Amino acid sequence: MSQHAASEAVMVWAGPRMHLVQYPVRRGELYNQVAVFESDHYTPDSDAWGTGAELEERFAGACRTVRDALPLIARDRRWPLFDRLPTDKWVHGRIALLGDAAHPMLQYLAQGACQALEDAVALGRALGRFSDPADAFAAYAGQRRERAARIQTGARRFGEICHLEGMGATLRNALFASRGPDDFDDVSWVWTPAPAAVTAP
Ligand SMILES: Cc1cc2nc3c(=O)[nH]c(=O)nc-3n(C[C@H](O)[C@H](O)[C@H](O)COP(=O)(O)OP(=O)(O)OC[C@H]3O[C@@H](n4cnc5c(N)ncnc54)[C@H](O)[C@@H]3O)c2cc1C
């Protein structure tokens, strides 16, 4: 990969129950870095998880490039990660869910906002096609449920692959090493062909 291509790429450094993702944003003016790890200290009623100290501890055994990146990571924000299993209950009477309310997903495919936008397009078009909102809601949910569910569960799976330990990690590394940097076969279904929600008249 040329230096130029590398600087524009999304870089993911995978480790046991953790990873670091790096990519340029705002036309390369900013470089975004997010460190993710499964905290050993998480409890819902405490704030003592995911601290800077735990970040340092968990990434202490990482390779040099990752350790060099750590001091440049802002420590002022952190997010616990939640998802849910797909649900069929997108519509209830005059209420239709969309976005995270309909399909909360983990971030590993970077699709949360993308799927919310696809929902919005599909819902807008359905409301334009049917005079009765109940028909529009049913058509919208029918069009979107399966794809959103596939991405929701796919994101979780991708995270599990990223955080593998031991033999699983060895197999993952061997598989990834056999791929070229432009080989997106495993995830290209997310982006191609263009989603029906966007292409439908
Ligand atoms: C750090 C981070 C990085 C992300 N990166 C990506 C990415 O690269 N790509 C991607 O596609 N997605 C990404 N996402 C996910 C994306 O932000 C969400 O999936 C998306 O914002 C969901 O949109 P939404 O409209 O469903 O919900 P939200 O954006 O959460 O909007 C819900 C709104 O409702 C408001 N609200 C809540 N309760 C009430 C109430 N009772 N009354 C009135 N208003 C209320 C909230 O204040 C909020 O403004 C990222 C998320 C995070 C946290």
The ligand as a Gaussian input file, in Angstrom:
#p B3LYP/6-31G(d) Opt

LIG

0 1
 C      -18.650000       7.455000      19.153000
 C      -19.657000       7.039000      18.122000
 C      -19.249000       6.841000      16.810000
 C      -20.174000       6.469000      15.843000
 N      -19.731000       6.274000      14.560000
 C      -20.601000       5.944000      13.611000
 C      -20.163000       5.783000      12.260000
 O      -18.987000       5.932000      11.926000
 N      -21.081000       5.453000      11.318000
 C      -22.386000       5.277000      11.634000
 O      -23.191000       4.989000      10.715000
 N      -22.829000       5.400000      12.911000
 C      -21.974000       5.734000      13.894000
 N      -22.417000       5.876000      15.198000
 C      -23.803000       5.516000      15.538000
 C      -24.761000       6.661000      15.271000
 O      -24.351000       7.836000      15.957000
 C      -26.158000       6.253000      15.747000
 O      -26.493000       4.979000      15.261000
 C      -27.172000       7.260000      15.224000
 O      -26.919000       8.537000      15.797000
 C      -28.593000       6.813000      15.570000
 O      -29.466000       7.819000      15.163000
 P      -30.879000       7.958000      15.840000
 O      -31.513000       9.148000      15.189000
 O      -31.595000       6.656000      15.770000
 O      -30.605000       8.217000      17.375000
 P      -29.858000       9.450000      18.063000
 O      -28.816000      10.038000      17.159000
 O      -29.434000       8.941000      19.414000
 O      -30.984000      10.526000      18.210000
 C      -31.990000      10.391000      19.179000
 C      -32.362000      11.798000      19.615000
 O      -33.525000      11.727000      20.436000
 C      -33.342000      12.586000      21.541000
 N      -34.213000      12.104000      22.632000
 C      -34.043000      11.046000      23.440000
 N      -35.053000      10.928000      24.296000
 C      -35.909000      11.923000      24.015000
 C      -37.160000      12.326000      24.543000
 N      -37.747000      11.658000      25.544000
 N      -37.769000      13.400000      24.007000
 C      -37.200000      14.076000      22.977000
 N      -36.008000      13.730000      22.419000
 C      -35.376000      12.669000      22.942000
 C      -31.859000      12.492000      21.853000
 O      -31.419000      13.620000      22.589000
 C      -31.267000      12.466000      20.435000
 O      -31.038000      13.752000      19.930000
 C      -21.519000       6.265000      16.192000
 C      -21.940000       6.479000      17.521000
 C      -21.012000       6.866000      18.472000
 C      -21.486000       7.090000      19.896000

